[in-house]
Amino acid sequence: MPEETPVPSHASPSEESQATELVVITGMSGAGRSQAIHTFEDLGYFCIDNLPPAFIAQLVDLTRLPGSRIRRIAVVCDVRAKEFFEELSGELRKLEDAGVPFHLLFLEADEEVLVRRFKETRRLHPLCAEGDSVIDAIAAEREALADIRLRADLIIDTSKLKPGELRTAIRERFFTGSLASSLAITIVSFGFKYGIPTDADIVMDVRFLPNPYYQKALRERTGLEEPVRQFVLEREETVEFLEKWFDLLEMLAPSYLMEGKTHLVVALGCTGGMHRSVTLAEETARFLSTHGFRVAVSHRDIAKDRESR
């Protein structure tokens, strides 16, 4: 886990529940601000990188206009905006005086780590003047940020963190909703004879189950119809499969989310995509929905066999 220093929030719980949630991200260049803003974006925040501090209050005002659906904002303020950065402390005080709740996230890293990151990326430090070294620029930036650091709700040292670990630290601190609800899952049924969906993250082949196609009374029906559903779901093989399949999904889905994935495509395939895969896609969607995930279902090939006859 990251080394982090929590400080009491600038907003009370009652204020946070009623007002726009604002997170201001700042800290040392090379400490992971870009990774942080991408994480907030994945969590559903309206995000702006390198925002001049003078515009923060205006942005909050815009979210309060009638019809605005923006309730969570994350912005990065850093030394790339040199002429604006000294204003940040003053703007934060104005937000406090106006009763605007906000959180201040400060990212930092050791000098050696920051130097290595700049050399690896071959980027110029934003405070490097002509003749200055990266070390000089880092020292100047750290000094300029000293007061802002003292105001932070959360300080995360990213020196020893991998990108995924930083994402996890941010989610654990800032995401207050259900983790499941932040992962959108699309369940797709398909026929192998028409090819595997190219965007599938997980593919399950259910052709090992008895095929309703060979039952004359079921051949022209689909997996959405009750006679086919009963044929598929009442088989002993299906009952055993679904038990193990649901256990697997219950383990995998949260793991994908914690690795930063916000949209997962699960594809179930049978021969023609009309019977078994359709029924099992519906059952999979029902299971995931009951666990709080946002689920959509698509039956890609459900009508193709009929059309080809």
Beta strands, then each sheet from edge to edge (+ up, - down):
strand 1: 3-6
strand 2: 21-27
strand 3: 46-48
strand 4: 72-76
strand 5: 103-108
strand 6: 154-157
strand 7: 184-191
strand 8: 202-205
strand 9: 263-270
strand 10: 294-299
sheet 1: 1+ 6- 5- 2- 4- 3-
sheet 2: 8+ 9+ 7+ 10+
end
